[in-house]
């Protein structure tokens, strides 16, 4: 999985109310949700994206 696939998944979530509802549920499995939507992400991909988001947030 590439970081690009993760970005595409996030774009789809922003456009799809059903996916938004699934992601917002407590203890939702983002890897499973992404896979069911046709994307291939891993927990490592999410960890990397979160780390980058934190760094960006602290820089601004």
Legacy VTK file of the C-alpha trace (Angstrom):
# vtk DataFile Version 3.0
C-alpha trace
ASCII
DATASET POLYDATA
POINTS 60 float
0.000 0.000 0.000
1.212 3.389 -0.806
0.601 6.639 0.953
-1.293 7.617 -2.197
-3.889 4.878 -1.551
-4.388 6.184 1.962
-4.951 9.698 0.625
-7.437 8.323 -1.933
-9.282 6.472 0.822
-9.500 9.646 2.907
-10.829 11.560 -0.105
-13.503 8.904 -0.608
-14.457 9.031 3.087
-14.949 12.793 2.833
-17.377 12.250 -0.069
-19.259 9.190 1.216
-21.671 9.589 4.160
-21.816 5.830 4.753
-18.032 5.593 5.065
-18.023 8.643 7.336
-20.510 6.943 9.649
-18.437 3.747 9.712
-15.212 5.618 10.475
-16.835 7.700 13.226
-18.003 4.663 15.191
-16.087 4.030 18.388
-13.390 1.365 17.962
-13.887 1.275 14.193
-11.351 -0.813 12.261
-10.055 1.580 9.620
-8.016 -1.105 7.870
-11.117 -3.318 7.519
-13.290 -0.398 6.373
-10.710 0.621 3.764
-10.374 -2.959 2.527
-14.155 -3.303 2.184
-14.154 -0.063 0.161
-11.518 -1.440 -2.221
-8.369 0.034 -0.692
-5.364 -1.712 0.769
-3.956 0.031 3.822
-2.124 -1.263 6.862
-1.862 -0.183 10.464
1.686 0.958 9.664
0.294 3.261 6.958
-2.088 4.768 9.498
0.687 5.136 12.063
2.913 6.935 9.555
0.089 9.232 8.457
-0.742 10.047 12.082
2.895 10.805 12.860
3.115 13.133 9.862
-0.133 14.830 10.870
1.184 15.431 14.405
4.442 16.861 13.063
2.545 19.161 10.697
0.213 20.259 13.502
3.094 21.077 15.818
4.921 22.993 13.108
1.998 25.349 12.524
LINES 1 61
60 0 1 2 3 4 5 6 7 8 9 10 11 12 13 14 15 16 17 18 19 20 21 22 23 24 25 26 27 28 29 30 31 32 33 34 35 36 37 38 39 40 41 42 43 44 45 46 47 48 49 50 51 52 53 54 55 56 57 58 59
